[in-house]
Amino acid sequence: MNIIFGKQEAEKLDEKYIVLELDTITIKSSEPITAYCVVERIPFEDFPRLPKLKEDHSNLMERYRNRDWDNCLETIHTLTGEWGGELDTFYSEMNSRISKYKIQEPDGDWTGIIVK
């Protein structure tokens, strides 16, 4: 998996590759930028399921921003092991974050953007 930054770059590659949104990050007071992954190794037998897998991943990111923790965890469980395992580390990180948020809700102004 390769990581790219910025929606423009992602849109260029999305015509030829599987490109999935990851985290949006801001460093101190800089403009937020979204990271995307380019999935490289997709098992051939998964090709018929790609539209559904892309939709599930997109729904995960939307649910995360909407604080829909239970559905996020369910979707993470479904997606772990997909994409040839390339995103499993990301899904594991999301699982850890969301598990903490279920115990201690983030602040009211939380947008899902990671501040570094």
C-alpha positions in Angstrom: 0.0 0.0 0.0 1.2 3.5 -0.8 0.1 6.6 1.0 -0.6 9.8 -0.9 -1.8 13.2 0.4 -4.5 15.5 -0.9 -7.8 15.0 -2.6 -6.4 16.2 -6.0 -3.7 13.5 -6.1 -6.2 10.9 -5.0 -8.7 11.8 -7.7 -5.9 11.5 -10.4 -5.1 8.0 -9.3 -8.6 6.9 -8.6 -9.3 6.4 -12.3 -6.7 3.5 -12.5 -6.3 2.3 -9.0 -8.2 1.6 -5.8 -7.8 4.7 -3.7 -9.3 4.8 -0.2 -9.5 7.7 2.3 -7.5 7.3 5.5 -7.1 10.1 8.1 -7.2 13.8 7.8 -4.3 15.5 9.6 -3.3 19.0 10.5 0.0 20.0 11.9 -0.4 22.8 14.4 -2.3 25.5 12.6 -1.8 24.3 9.0 -4.6 23.4 6.7 -5.9 19.9 7.2 -4.8 17.4 4.5 -6.3 14.0 3.9 -4.2 10.9 3.5 -5.3 8.2 1.1 -3.9 4.8 0.4 -3.4 3.2 -3.0 -4.2 -0.5 -2.6 -1.8 -2.5 -4.8 -2.3 -6.2 -4.1 -6.0 -7.2 -4.5 -6.6 -10.9 -4.7 -8.2 -11.7 -8.1 -11.1 -13.5 -6.5 -12.0 -10.2 -4.7 -12.6 -8.2 -7.9 -16.3 -8.8 -8.1 -16.7 -7.5 -4.5 -14.6 -4.3 -5.0 -17.5 -1.9 -5.3 -19.0 -3.2 -2.0 -15.7 -3.2 -0.2 -15.1 0.4 -1.3 -18.6 1.4 -0.2 -18.0 -0.3 3.2 -14.7 1.6 3.7 -16.3 4.9 2.7 -19.1 4.2 5.1 -16.6 3.5 7.9 -15.0 6.9 7.4 -18.3 8.7 7.4 -19.5 6.9 10.5 -16.3 7.7 12.2 -16.7 11.4 11.6 -20.4 11.1 12.8 -19.3 9.3 16.0 -21.3 6.1 15.1 -18.9 4.0 17.1 -20.8 0.7 17.2 -21.3 0.6 13.4 -17.7 1.6 12.9 -16.5 -1.3 15.0 -18.9 -3.7 13.1 -17.6 -2.4 9.8 -13.9 -2.7 10.9 -14.6 -6.3 11.8 -16.1 -6.9 8.3 -13.2 -5.2 6.5 -10.3 -6.6 8.5 -8.6 -9.2 6.2 -9.9 -7.6 3.1 -7.8 -5.8 0.5 -5.2 -8.6 0.8 -4.7 -7.5 4.4 -3.0 -4.2 3.3 -5.3 -2.0 5.5 -5.4 -4.2 8.5 -2.9 -2.0 10.4 -5.2 1.0 9.7 -8.3 -0.9 10.8 -6.5 -2.0 14.0 -5.6 1.7 14.7 -9.2 2.8 14.1 -10.4 0.0 16.3 -8.2 1.2 19.2 -9.2 4.8 18.8 -12.9 4.0 18.6 -12.7 1.7 21.6 -11.2 4.6 23.6 -13.9 7.0 22.3 -16.6 4.6 23.4 -15.3 4.9 27.0 -14.4 8.7 26.8 -16.3 10.6 24.2 -14.1 13.2 22.3 -14.8 16.9 22.9 -17.9 18.5 21.4 -15.8 20.3 18.7 -14.1 17.0 17.6 -14.2 16.6 13.8 -12.1 13.5 13.4 -9.1 15.5 12.2 -5.9 14.4 13.8 -3.9 17.3 15.2 -0.1 16.7 15.3 
